[in-house]
């Protein structure tokens, strides 16, 4: 998961927050096997692996801001719909991470356009800007040495992977620091279709406070 430095804010104890997408069902099991196989193949130790996930946004906020953030993200999610994600083959961030590519990032871009609305609120409370992930991906292994990365990349560049799933919800997590276990704060369901009759994707989101 993305690392955010800790600290304090005027809004109370500052926490790290992650807005993520979890695969599920058979694909989830397949991804767990992929991660475990990588560790086995390259003789790496299991270090409290997080569930396979795609990070949408990462930010710091005071705990007293949490209720407002939940309302805001909930309103944004109501203005979006379920969408499909295809994980298509492997790539890497030299020299430390092997990941699965998200084939079409367009649904993320539309979602991130709306999530920018929380950035001013976050900054006004003395916290760093929201980190919106412009190149979504699903990590297979991170924190690698350059030697292991180069060896693995040579192998994984010859492999294929192609699986799709429907995103039905976003999950907000929090932790005190980068080495802390994440805890679920809230689950935001996405409408199956636009039953709200309200603005569609890309629309502005009003201040929820």
HELIX and SHEET records of a PDB file:
HELIX    1   1 UNK A   25  UNK A   41  1                                  17    
HELIX    2   2 UNK A   63  UNK A   65  5                                   3    
HELIX    3   3 UNK A   66  UNK A   78  1                                  13    
HELIX    4   4 UNK A  106  UNK A  115  1                                  10    
HELIX    5   5 UNK A  117  UNK A  124  1                                   8    
HELIX    6   6 UNK A  146  UNK A  156  1                                  11    
SHEET    1   A 4 UNK A   8  UNK A   9  0                                        
SHEET    2   A 4 UNK A  12  UNK A  21 -1                                        
SHEET    3   A 4 UNK A  54  UNK A  62 -1                                        
SHEET    4   A 4 UNK A 131  UNK A 132 -1                                        
SHEET    1   B 4 UNK A   8  UNK A   9  0                                        
SHEET    2   B 4 UNK A  12  UNK A  21 -1                                        
SHEET    3   B 4 UNK A 169  UNK A 175 -1                                        
SHEET    4   B 4 UNK A 183  UNK A 189 -1                                        
SHEET    1   C 4 UNK A 137  UNK A 141  0                                        
SHEET    2   C 4 UNK A  97  UNK A 102 -1                                        
SHEET    3   C 4 UNK A  83  UNK A  93 -1                                        
SHEET    4   C 4 UNK A 162  UNK A 167 -1                                        
END                                                                             
